[in-house]
Amino acid sequence: MKTNSVEHQIGQLVRDDHSAEQIMNIIDLPADQVMSLYRDYIEQRKQQQLRASNQHSQATYAMSLRS
């Protein structure tokens, strides 16, 4: 439960444009644990953005075939 809450908090801080160093100072956990969660969050965001981009490209292609 605590990890999920921390992950959510890190996600919110990233969306609010806080730096990794600022996040480490805000979150009350060891720095290496915060950085690990931060890197995991960033990787998940990249994967989500890639999937969304691929889905958009596929939809655009499919629509172009209809024309």
N, C-alpha and C positions, 0 to 999 in steps of 0.2 A: 504494500500500500504506500509506504513512504517513497519508494523508488518511483512509482507511477506519479505521485504528487510532485516529486522533484523534477521528473521529466517534463511534466506539464509546465511547471514553473520556468524551467530552462527554455522551453519552447516559447513561452510568453515573453521572456526577456530577449530572446533572439528576435522575435517579431517586433519588439520595441527598440531594436537596433542597439542593444547593449553589446559591448565587446566581450570576448571570452574572459579577459582579465576582470572586467566588471562583474560578470556572472560568478566567477570564482569568489569574489569578495562578498557577494550578496548571499549565495547559497552556503548554508552551514554544514558543509561536508568537506572531507579531505580534497585537496586540489586535484589529485590524480583521478578521484572518482567523479568529480564534477566535469573534468575535461573528457573523460571517457563517455559520460552521458551526453555532453555537448557534441562530441564527434559523432556519436550514434544518431543524435537528432539531426545534425547537418546531413549525414548520409541518407537518412530516411527522407528528408525534404528533397534532396537531389533525385532520389528514386521516384518520388511522387511527381515531381516536375517532369521527369523524363517520360513517365507513363502518360501523363496528361498531354505532353507534346506529341507523343506517338499516337495517342487516340485522336487528337485533333488532326494530325496529318492523315490518318486513315479515313476519318470522316470527310475531310476535304477531298481526298482522292475519290472516295465513293460517290460523293456529290458530283464530282467532275465527270464521272462515268455516266451519270444520268442525263447529262446535258446533250 
